């Protein structure tokens, strides 16, 4: 049962254009009638994430994520349905009727609120312990790291006691049930120990979301225990691939750029030195989700990663992800020190600001790191280096931008502008030839895993129906919702037919909201995003459509024969009528716009 009436859900959805909303998270480029970008829900190098304004839906052909503007916000922001509706309603100026909450959904919203309460209580308890006699080891650790009391307070730093059930007993006295504590990620359970703390004998770093709510924790062990740093597991509140440490503060600054670090202490040290625009990822590799989050608050990011080999590798991995999100990237040189924390302790804030001012262009940094892999004193090494550099220059699709980078690289490495330009062109032609050989020869854009032919034809027909509603009058006499053999396809088709019969038009994005289950929403989105490609003429498209319609009807008949009772005379008569319809379909000419 939905939280709100269908009319309210549709009003909120229809007043939030999906392209406007998703463009705030993902860099999109128009291709045909859709906009494509890198999927924010999985790592990829080639854009497979499509937003189709005419359908008000999104779909990723790589990981299968899909839905309407409401489901996007739920998946990206880790919002509940209530929170997504509230955010979109506020954005569109729609007043939500609170009385329409269902008991089930109110319970879900209350549970999320209770989890936030548990995290807040834990944060207060850790904060208090740090300033108690039991927390002196952690307090002195922070002091040795050069942190002032003021910055400790600013970040809410704390301490988890050395007793492994200390927080558990505290939260139980507060009246929180075991099930809630388990879901919070703060308490673990086993048959022998019962409830025990996830964090103990650790200096604690609360992790806040952009709304200044504690959603997780990081802990640094006191002593020789392992692991040295431990983060909360993922919970209903916390998705480490879509949250950044310190962003709740950094987003409120008026700095035109954000500084991206690797760890908690780097962020805190930078803030203490006056650089309140510093953030860090949370114990995971940098992701598309992180880049999308950053793109909401800055168009320029300066990487201030560790100067060692691991830091360089992490920077090289983050650069293309940030660039794909439309973020300009520069690299801050930390040498001869390992990280921002060490650098500032040794040379101070003014010297760090000088490094920021002299930050290196990210592409030139990549080429400089590439240079290390080749012996430029050897003719073969130099040739290989130039070849790889030329391939990297193909990244720039804009002619002016590419020419500028060719000029900069040619000047630095003394290759000659014309020579490098010809080399880039050579590899560009090769890449185009290779891509053309890899194209699918069939008319259907398939997933990597080949789908069942029956499902595929039904999905394709549903896509055709929303793209050309004139087909309803042509094939509606032969194909009904009952011909869609998959239950979820049949429900979608029934709603689509009803919409057309009632309004003379279709609204696929509205259909997504009919389904509460996330997997069903993804599947519905995929239903309306099958593609016909490489069909150049109207005649070839009409032929493919005709074949699809006939296949759907034939599969429907075969499916029902398998499900039927052979002694059912009514079904036998109906079957004879449908076989006649199939014969008529095979002779029918179907025209498209």
Beta strands, then each sheet from edge to edge (+ up, - down):
strand 1: 29-31
strand 2: 34-37
strand 3: 49-52
strand 4: 57-60
strand 5: 66-67
strand 6: 158-160
strand 7: 187-190
strand 8: 194-197
strand 9: 202-208
strand 10: 214-221
strand 11: 229-231
strand 12: 258-261
strand 13: 278-280
strand 14: 300-303
strand 15: 328-331
strand 16: 360-361
sheet 1: 1+ 2- 3+ 4- 5+
sheet 2: 6+ 9- 10+ 11-
sheet 3: 7+ 8-
sheet 4: 13+ 12+ 14+ 15+ 16-
end
